[in-house]
Every structure is written in C-alpha cells, then in structure tokens.
Amino acid sequence: MILDKKRINRILIIKFGTIGDLLMMTPILPNLRSYFPDAEIDIFTLKSSRDILIDNPYVTRILTYTPGTNSSWFLINNVRKKKFDLVIDLYCNPRTAFITFLSGAKYRFGFRFFGRNYAYNIKAKGRGGEVHNVDFNLDALRKLEIPVSGKKINLGINIVHKEFSDKFLNENNIKSRNTIGICATGEWETKRYKAGDFIELMKMIDRIYDVNFILFRDNDESRKDCEKIHSEFKHNSFIIPESPIKYLASIIRECDLIIANDSGPMHIAVALNTPVLGIYGPTKPNLQGPYGENNLTVVNEGLACLYCDLVKCKIGNICMTELLKENILSKLEQLIQLNKIDIRRK
C-alpha cells in the first residue's frame, strides 16, 4: 500500500519500553516531521518513560499507558477518538497490535511477527537480531518510503535543566578538571560492571589523568554502588543529587566523556553528544550499543557465553567480573584520541 501523503494529518507512533528503547526510536521523529511538516505526531508509550520525550520539538503530544491499570478497551477508545491517519507500531506485542488494528487508521504499519500480521496493512520484516535498534526502528520509514536523511538520537534539554546542572557543577568546583562520568546503572544485575571493579578501574585512570568523576545512579542498587565508589574517591568524585531524568541528562552533557553500562543514561549521553565507552556482556553492542562513530564499546572477548541475554547468571557473571581493566583503559585512551578530547595527564 502506497501512502497518500495529502491524507495524513495525524500520526501515532507506538513504542513501549525503557528510556533507552525510547531514545533509540527518536531518530524517526525529525524524518517524519520533514516529510509531514504540518501533521500532528503523537507518541503512545509507558507513563514511566514519558519524561524522556518532553521538550522534544518533533512531538505534538504524548499518550501514556500504565501496566495493570488501563484496560485494552480503554486504550483502544482513547486512540480511536484521536482519528489517526497513520499508526506506526514499533512495539508489536499482542496488545499494541490489537490497538493498532482497531485504531481506525487508514494506514497501519507493523513488523511481521507471528500472530500480529492481521493488525497491519503495511508490514516489514523485523530485523531486531540483525541490525542496531536505531535501524530496526527506521525500517518502518523505509518500508513507508519516507526518506531517512538523519539517524541522530535526540533529547530535549531546557534552561531549567541547565541551571540545575550549572549549580551542581559550580558548587562542587567540578569543572576545575576534566570530568569523566561513571554510570554504574543498569536495569539487569548482569549488565552492571561491579562497584569494586569500577573502583579498581578508576584508580588506574586516576594515576594517569587529572580528572574529577561524576557518579550517576538510577535506583537503590546503583545508589549503593555509587556510595561505595565515592568512599574510595572522596577528593575527586561526586554523586549526582537525586533528580528527574532530564536533570541527570543535563549533567551528563557537561562531562568530557562517560564510561557506562548498557543503560538509559548511556543512551542519554549519545543523544547529547557526550562520547561514550560502553561496557557490555550479556547484550550485544552492535544491536543495543551506543549509536554513532564517536562512541566505543568493550567486551570480554572469547567467552562462549557472551551475549547470552540472561537477566541472571549461574556462572558468576564472568563477562563482567573477568573483563580485564587494562582492556577498558586501552579503549578509554582510544575514545579520548578518537574525539580529540583535551584531557590533562598527570
């Protein structure tokens, strides 16, 4: 089915998931806006992740869903009332497929997943295990024959967020040195580089570079890790104050570079052009890694169990615990050279 561009005035993108999942969807938005400059572009997502889309200049409104509280019929009625012309379902689970099918939209896009084909009249192969998530999402536009002129992950930061980060940095005199962000975050325990290993790695960095460290957290577990790390670096490490995600993002933007687990803050850094060194183990960097040529990743090469996608590990999470710190440090030095970061050595 070929789109009649003149008949598309209201567009809905359905994307549930984590902050990182949403950020890797955002390259779709400027391309859609360029092709449909006057259309309304709404996003349907989880309420817990909606803040990451606020201030995005390409989004008209954000519709939200809270698991366990909203019935499918409630969601269907809300979507139908908006009278969308085009629905792009990037999540494609049974519920979102059903909502798309009953949306009333003339054009309904989704991926060819088992049991969902009935819902869509424009379909593409789901290449989730073959290409990076950014390109997986952009496949929707390619199938719709909408030009893809850019792949930049984007995130809106406003003056209030900047004032918050400026206050934190100035009060602690953090910018008196180069600044390395440490993201000890991660939704899965298996994706998190351990606090003790971060301490040893940071000691190696501290012997070479004259830097301050900013410690990022996103839950109680990472807060405990940050406190443990800070106890070893009281003279030059700073834990971010508890704050909403956009305020955290504004601080990330001020770092010279970030060392991060596979996590939302890592993708935030990518969106804000802060160079990233991602530490990976159970997940694949080529699918979920920091997108863009200015970022690098490091893994424990040679493990048969690498990229297992397991939330729990029965053999000690060796992809993380046995990852040589010298290898991480070598990648860090490559990242500095790649981005021509003027970082002071001791």
HELIX and SHEET records of a PDB file:
HELIX    1   1 LYS A    5  ARG A    7  5                                   3    
HELIX    2   2 ILE A   19  LEU A   23  1                                   5    
HELIX    3   3 ILE A   28  TYR A   35  1                                   8    
HELIX    4   4 LYS A   47  LEU A   53  5                                   7    
HELIX    5   5 SER A   72  LYS A   82  1                                  11    
HELIX    6   6 PRO A   94  PHE A  101  1                                   8    
HELIX    7   7 ASN A  117  ALA A  119  5                                   3    
HELIX    8   8 ASN A  133  LYS A  143  1                                  11    
HELIX    9   9 ILE A  159  GLU A  171  1                                  13    
HELIX   10  10 ILE A  174  SER A  176  5                                   3    
HELIX   11  11 GLU A  189  LYS A  191  5                                   3    
HELIX   12  12 ALA A  195  ILE A  208  1                                  14    
HELIX   13  13 ASP A  220  GLU A  232  1                                  13    
HELIX   14  14 ILE A  245  ARG A  253  1                                   9    
HELIX   15  15 GLY A  264  ALA A  271  1                                   8    
HELIX   16  16 PRO A  285  GLN A  288  1                                   4    
HELIX   17  17 ILE A  318  THR A  321  1                                   4    
HELIX   18  18 LYS A  325  LEU A  338  1                                  14    
SHEET    1   A 6 ARG A  61  TYR A  65  0                                        
SHEET    2   A 6 GLU A  40  LEU A  46  1                                        
SHEET    3   A 6 ARG A  10  ILE A  14  1                                        
SHEET    4   A 6 LEU A  86  ASP A  89  1                                        
SHEET    5   A 6 TYR A 107  PHE A 111  1                                        
SHEET    6   A 6 ILE A 122  ALA A 124  1                                        
SHEET    1   B 6 SER A 237  ILE A 239  0                                        
SHEET    2   B 6 VAL A 211  PHE A 216  1                                        
SHEET    3   B 6 ASN A 178  CYS A 183  1                                        
SHEET    4   B 6 LEU A 257  ASN A 261  1                                        
SHEET    5   B 6 VAL A 276  ILE A 279  1                                        
SHEET    6   B 6 LEU A 296  VAL A 298  1                                        
END                                                                             
